[in-house]
Amino acid sequence: MIKRNAFPVYGGMAPGQLTLPDSLSTGFYQIRAYSPLMLNQPGFIFRQRIMIYGKENKEVQNKDKKVDTLLFFPEGGSLITGLLNIVAFKSIDKDGRPLPVQGAIRNSKNEIVGSFESVHDGMGSFSITPVRGEHYYAVVKTSGQKYVLPEQTGEGIVLNVTDMPGIKRFTVHTGGNNHLFKPAYMIGQMQNMVIFKQPLPQDRTVITGSIKTHSYYSGILQLTVFNKDDMPLAERITFVDNKEYALPASINVDTLDTGARKHNHFTIMVPDTVIGNFSLSVTDADYENDVKRRSNIYASFLLKSDIKGYIHNPAYYFNTSGDAAKKALELVMMTNGWTRFKWTDLANNQLPSSLYKDPGYLKLSGRIFKKGTKKPLADKDVILILSPADSGRSAGHSSRMIHTDVRGGFEADSLLMYGKTKMVFSEINGRKNNFIRVQLDSNSLMLKKPPVSEPLVAVYSKNAFIINQKMNTAYIDYANAKGLTLKNVIVRASQKTAIDQLDEAYSSGYFSGAVHSYRIDMRNESYAGDFFEYLRERIPGLKVSGEPGDYVLHYRGGNMTYYINNGEEDRKSDPHANTGNVTLFLDEMPANPIILETIPLNDIALIKLFPSSTATAGGGTVLAVYTKKSTDRLTETTSSTDIITYYGYTITKEFYNPDYSHNPDHHTADKRITLKWIPDITVNGPGSKIPVTFYNNDHTKRFKLVAEGITSEGRLLMLEKIIEP
């Protein structure tokens, strides 16, 4: 995990940002987004693969022995003996990308009984009538590689679905004489709702029919055939695309000026009466890999969220019209799995048990004790005051009353706290207030069971090499701009700060002093995660990877590679070894991650990170951790309060949009690639117009505008256009 942020949701929206460390290497990354309730159904979790351009990516040897694969999917689920079966297939390379393929189908006597050839993104289909006792395999023409087809079965049914304008034609073929495989009825469901239940005649071996879909909402239709005992016999998913989801819109180019820092004005026109929320971006079109994005809001809402596995270029099925695209989409349906609720659970009104509940914004819970004792502060009123930890202003302060139970326990929910927040607990008992100690439970933002991510598929377009070169140049420019040094300034101070005093009291020798070190005063910190989760959030440039029992630390710019084994440092000879470049010390003695995992955060007084330190051979990166001394453990506060620092929601930042109307400021280079980004546009009214105003950078000559969003009626806005003179 590279970054983890949490944002509150208002009206179904949660605007925010991911501030990425500049130590990231160029490559493919994955974003996951979810609410607590979404974790109860992993199929609902949002996943998006993105390309990040950062440091030059070092070539790493891939030791996985992956090979190209050809997968087969009999329509309806099984290959039935003696019946005409339609078999879809998907060819992928060793990295999971689609691979064109053609070849022959042969039987056990090596006789050719059919042929196959992909028609779109490595997918295609062929028909076959299996003969009892035979085994079949496919032979790829170019490589001669053999792939075994699924084994046939003598009992079962074949379900075939054909897409036609406004209807879905279906055919059910029955095989064998077993009454258990006689179809009795068909159920169709969309979006977790049963939309029809159709009886089927049981005295026929071939059943045909049609399903009128012109009035359905667009999306995936799941068809399941059952016998009279409600046992499923075959299943097929198919896509209904009636285009009712598309919100018509257009772009007016009012002012277009590609000169350096010139003003531009466009207008997005929405003719209908619309209530909705939208976002838009304007970027440099010359930094785009493809004219059209490989995914968009149509593909995300209607296709990717419902289907397992990787779908190559899903936007194609919505950007392209014609029979070829429709047939290709049906191949996607036949070669991918369904992820929503099972019909059996739906029919019995049974949903999976909920492991997670939405706490209603932030929820605090814990126990309060009388300080210096193990006695709970039972059945008492306590006031809780919240204020920004880094601000002395009264703005942002709030308070509420809480009451403890007989065990000293308390709860406070529906809280909104951003960033580092100071929480002051104080008993209300006149002049006889008890000195108290607060022990918090885990942070409700830190869910201990993250969702399982799917493997990333690295997909490059034909323009990837050119864009990669441009992005590398842009990244160097960005890094150089961040590295500009300011003029020297002189700071005079007459008193040591609290962190300086703490540093002086704890550190010594190679570890003393504040020059070129990053320090954290831990004495008043409260954090529910473990030590390494805390480091991941607090120290810029420090990458923490791995998992409990096997954490690895890497600091940007570090040039020494070590690993720690049984408390001893050893140089690692393999330059690609995933061992990190940070040496750990606990109270100035060599330590390892396992030792630090066992230390509670409230026992730590100080953390210091030295990017380069003589405490290690070669001047490598050092992370020094100091546990509290007796003076800090036993010091009594002069008041009856307990103060805890808490980390709440990630602070939302506004995207920078420069205004050059009065001050062009040509002395500072403007090399932005994203020229405008508005994540939250609310529209409410007839004939809506969305203005798009921005100033160009120093070099862009072609603009790419993307606008997407959803209305209160569920219609989707999707605009994507390159604007140039």
SULKAHU-V179785 format. One record per pair of residues at least 24 apart in sequence whose C-alpha atoms are under 7 Angstrom apart, sorted by the first residue. I is the first residue (numbers start at 1). GAP is how many residues later the second one is. If there is no record, write none. Layout:
BEGIN
{{I;GAP} {I;GAP}}
END
This chain:
BEGIN
{{1;544} {5;645} {6;439} {6;643} {6;644} {7;642} {7;643} {8;353} {8;641} {15;664} {15;665} {16;636} {16;637} {17;635} {21;519} {21;520} {22;32} {22;519} {23;32} {23;518} {23;533} {24;30} {24;31} {25;28} {25;29} {25;30} {25;31} {25;32} {26;26} {26;27} {26;28} {26;29} {26;30} {26;31} {27;24} {27;25} {27;26} {28;24} {28;430} {36;320} {36;321} {36;322} {37;319} {37;320} {37;321} {39;317} {39;412} {40;314} {40;315} {40;316} {42;409} {43;296} {43;297} {44;261} {53;418} {53;419} {54;421} {60;516} {66;28} {67;26} {67;27} {68;24} {68;25} {68;26} {69;24} {70;77} {72;77} {73;261} {73;262} {75;84} {75;85} {75;161} {75;259} {76;82} {76;83} {76;84} {76;158} {76;159} {76;160} {77;157} {77;158} {79;71} {79;72} {79;73} {79;74} {80;72} {80;73} {80;74} {80;75} {80;76} {80;77} {80;78} {80;95} {81;48} {81;49} {81;50} {81;51} {81;71} {81;72} {81;73} {82;47} {82;48} {82;49} {83;46} {83;47} {83;92} {84;43} {84;44} {84;45} {85;42} {85;43} {85;44} {85;73} {86;39} {86;40} {86;41} {86;42} {87;38} {87;39} {87;40} {88;36} {88;37} {88;38} {88;243} {88;246} {88;247} {89;34} {89;35} {89;36} {89;246} {90;32} {90;33} {90;34} {90;245} {91;31} {91;32} {92;30} {95;362} {96;361} {97;360} {97;362} {98;24} {101;39} {102;38} {102;39} {103;35} {103;36} {103;37} {103;38} {104;34} {104;35} {104;36} {105;31} {105;32} {105;33} {105;34} {106;30} {106;31} {106;32} {107;27} {107;28} {107;29} {107;30} {108;26} {108;27} {108;28} {120;208} {123;208} {124;207} {155;26} {156;25} {156;77} {157;24} {157;76} {157;77} {159;75} {166;46} {166;47} {166;48} {167;43} {167;44} {167;45} {167;46} {167;47} {168;42} {168;43} {168;44} {168;45} {169;40} {169;41} {169;42} {170;38} {170;39} {170;40} {171;35} {171;36} {171;37} {171;38} {172;34} {172;35} {172;36} {173;32} {173;33} {173;34} {174;31} {174;32} {180;47} {181;46} {181;52} {182;45} {183;42} {183;43} {183;44} {184;42} {184;43} {184;44} {185;40} {185;41} {185;42} {186;37} {186;38} {186;39} {186;40} {187;36} {187;37} {187;38} {188;33} {188;34} {188;35} {188;36} {189;32} {189;33} {189;34} {190;30} {190;31} {190;32} {192;149} {213;27} {214;28} {217;25} {218;24} {218;25} {219;83} {237;96} {237;97} {238;92} {238;95} {239;91} {245;469} {245;470} {245;471} {246;469} {246;470} {246;471} {247;468} {247;469} {247;470} {258;438} {258;442} {258;443} {260;436} {260;437} {260;438} {260;439} {261;399} {261;403} {261;434} {261;435} {261;436} {261;437} {262;433} {262;434} {263;431} {263;432} {263;433} {264;429} {264;430} {264;431} {265;427} {265;428} {265;429} {266;425} {266;426} {266;427} {267;422} {267;423} {267;424} {267;425} {268;421} {268;422} {268;423} {269;419} {269;420} {269;421} {270;417} {270;418} {270;419} {271;416} {271;417} {272;414} {272;415} {273;412} {273;413} {273;414} {274;409} {274;410} {274;411} {274;412} {274;437} {275;408} {275;409} {275;410} {275;436} {275;437} {276;406} {276;407} {276;408} {276;434} {276;435} {276;436} {277;403} {277;404} {277;405} {277;406} {277;432} {277;433} {277;434} {278;402} {278;403} {278;404} {278;430} {278;431} {278;432} {279;399} {279;400} {279;401} {279;402} {279;428} {279;429} {279;430} {280;397} {280;398} {280;399} {280;426} {280;427} {280;428} {281;395} {281;396} {281;397} {281;424} {281;425} {281;426} {282;392} {282;393} {282;394} {282;395} {282;421} {282;422} {282;423} {282;424} {283;390} {283;391} {283;392} {283;420} {283;421} {283;422} {284;389} {284;390} {284;416} {284;418} {284;419} {284;420} {285;417} {285;418} {285;419} {285;437} {286;416} {287;180} {289;172} {289;174} {289;175} {289;178} {297;411} {297;421} {306;32} {306;33} {306;34} {307;29} {307;30} {307;31} {307;32} {308;28} {308;29} {308;30} {308;31} {309;27} {360;53} {360;54} {361;53} {361;54} {361;55} {362;51} {362;52} {362;53} {362;54} {362;82} {363;49} {363;50} {363;51} {363;52} {363;81} {364;47} {364;48} {364;49} {365;45} {365;46} {365;47} {365;75} {365;76} {366;43} {366;44} {366;45} {366;73} {366;74} {366;75} {367;41} {367;42} {367;43} {367;71} {367;72} {367;73} {368;40} {368;41} {368;68} {368;69} {368;70} {368;71} {369;39} {369;67} {369;68} {369;69} {370;64} {370;65} {370;66} {370;67} {371;64} {371;65} {371;66} {376;31} {376;32} {377;31} {378;26} {378;27} {378;28} {378;29} {378;30} {379;24} {379;25} {379;26} {379;27} {379;29} {380;24} {381;46} {381;47} {382;43} {382;44} {382;45} {382;46} {383;42} {383;43} {383;44} {383;45} {384;39} {384;40} {384;41} {384;42} {385;38} {385;39} {385;40} {386;35} {386;36} {386;37} {386;38} {387;34} {387;35} {387;36} {388;32} {388;33} {388;34} {389;31} {389;32} {389;33} {417;231} {417;232} {418;230} {418;231} {418;232} {418;233} {419;228} {419;229} {419;230} {419;231} {419;232} {420;225} {420;226} {420;227} {420;228} {421;224} {421;225} {421;226} {422;221} {422;222} {422;223} {422;224} {423;220} {423;221} {423;222} {424;217} {424;218} {424;219} {424;220} {425;216} {425;217} {425;218} {426;214} {426;215} {426;216} {433;207} {434;206} {435;205} {435;206} {436;204} {436;205} {436;206} {437;205} {438;204} {442;86} {443;85} {446;83} {510;104} {510;105} {516;94} {517;91} {517;92} {517;93} {517;94} {518;90} {518;91} {518;92} {519;88} {519;89} {519;90} {520;86} {520;87} {520;88} {521;84} {521;85} {521;86} {522;82} {522;83} {522;84} {523;81} {523;82} {524;120} {524;121} {525;119} {525;120} {526;76} {526;118} {526;119} {526;120} {527;119} {530;67} {531;66} {531;70} {549;45} {551;42} {552;27} {552;28} {553;27} {553;28} {553;29} {554;26} {554;27} {554;28} {555;26} {555;27} {558;53} {558;62} {558;63} {559;61} {560;60} {564;28} {567;24} {567;25} {581;40} {582;39} {582;40} {582;41} {583;38} {583;39} {583;40} {584;38} {584;39} {584;40} {585;38} {585;39} {585;40} {586;38} {586;39} {586;40} {587;38} {587;39} {587;40} {588;36} {603;24} {603;25} {604;24} {658;37} {659;36} {660;35} {670;27} {670;28} {671;26} {671;27} {672;25}}
END
